[in-house]
Amino acid sequence: MPKRAYTAGLHQRLREEPEYAAEYLNAALEDSNETFLVALRDVAEAQTMTAVAKDSRLNRETLYRTLSRKGNPQLRSLTSVLAAFGLKLRVEVR
């Protein structure tokens, strides 16, 4: 499967299935912080960055910078972005 087809399918599933998006983000978070940021950006791109910026009340440029590979989102930004996806941050016992 070509990369473009895979990405399109992934984005469609992330956009249409919030449960899948939550599982995708949780799996990425268990891997590393960098992987989590990449996954968060995947979910944002699936929703469109413009829509996520509007729903999270973040400037688009700030959103792009926050979700970059070198990004370091503050908790407020992270919770705003997750809320735009219809998700929330949660802590569990290991």
C-alpha positions as CSV (number, residue, x, y, z in Angstrom):
1,M,0.0,0.0,0.0
2,P,1.5,3.4,-1.0
3,K,2.2,5.8,1.9
4,R,-0.4,8.3,0.6
5,A,-3.1,5.7,0.7
6,Y,-2.1,4.6,4.2
7,T,-2.1,8.2,5.4
8,A,-5.4,8.9,3.9
9,G,-6.9,5.8,5.5
10,L,-5.3,6.6,8.8
11,H,-6.6,10.1,8.8
12,Q,-10.1,9.0,7.9
13,R,-10.2,6.5,10.7
14,L,-8.8,9.1,13.2
15,R,-11.4,11.6,12.1
16,E,-14.4,9.2,12.2
17,E,-13.6,7.0,15.2
18,P,-12.7,8.9,18.4
19,E,-12.1,5.6,20.2
20,Y,-9.5,4.7,17.6
21,A,-7.9,8.2,18.0
22,A,-7.7,7.7,21.8
23,E,-6.1,4.2,21.4
24,Y,-3.7,5.6,18.8
25,L,-2.6,8.4,21.1
26,N,-2.3,6.2,24.1
27,A,-0.1,3.7,22.2
28,A,2.1,6.5,21.0
29,L,2.4,7.9,24.5
30,E,3.6,4.6,25.8
31,D,6.4,4.6,23.2
32,S,7.9,8.1,23.8
33,N,7.1,11.8,24.1
34,E,8.3,12.4,20.5
35,T,6.1,9.6,19.2
36,F,3.1,11.1,21.1
37,L,3.7,14.5,19.5
38,V,3.8,12.9,16.0
39,A,0.6,11.0,16.8
40,L,-1.1,14.2,18.1
41,R,-0.2,15.9,14.9
42,D,-1.6,13.0,12.9
43,V,-4.9,13.4,14.7
44,A,-4.9,17.2,14.3
45,E,-4.2,16.8,10.5
46,A,-7.0,14.3,10.2
47,Q,-9.4,16.9,11.7
48,T,-7.6,19.8,9.8
49,M,-5.4,22.1,11.6
50,T,-7.7,25.1,11.0
51,A,-10.6,23.3,12.7
52,V,-8.4,22.2,15.6
53,A,-7.0,25.7,16.0
54,K,-10.5,27.1,16.1
55,D,-11.9,24.5,18.5
56,S,-8.9,24.6,20.8
57,R,-8.8,28.4,20.7
58,L,-5.1,28.3,19.7
59,N,-3.5,30.4,17.0
60,R,-2.8,28.2,13.9
61,E,0.9,29.1,14.0
62,T,1.1,28.2,17.7
63,L,-0.7,24.9,17.0
64,Y,1.8,24.0,14.3
65,R,4.7,25.0,16.5
66,T,3.3,23.1,19.5
67,L,2.8,19.9,17.4
68,S,6.1,20.0,15.7
69,R,8.8,17.4,16.3
70,K,10.6,19.9,18.6
71,G,7.3,21.1,20.2
72,N,6.9,21.1,23.9
73,P,3.2,21.7,24.6
74,Q,2.2,23.2,27.9
75,L,-0.5,21.3,29.7
76,R,-3.1,24.0,28.9
77,S,-2.4,23.7,25.2
78,L,-2.4,19.9,25.3
79,T,-5.8,19.7,27.1
80,S,-7.2,22.3,24.7
81,V,-6.1,20.3,21.7
82,L,-7.4,17.0,23.1
83,A,-10.7,18.7,23.9
84,A,-10.9,19.8,20.2
85,F,-10.7,16.1,19.3
86,G,-13.4,15.2,21.9
87,L,-10.8,13.6,24.1
88,K,-9.4,14.3,27.6
89,L,-6.2,13.6,29.5
90,R,-6.3,10.9,32.1
91,V,-3.9,9.3,34.6
92,E,-3.9,5.6,35.4
93,V,-1.9,3.4,37.8
94,R,0.8,1.4,35.9
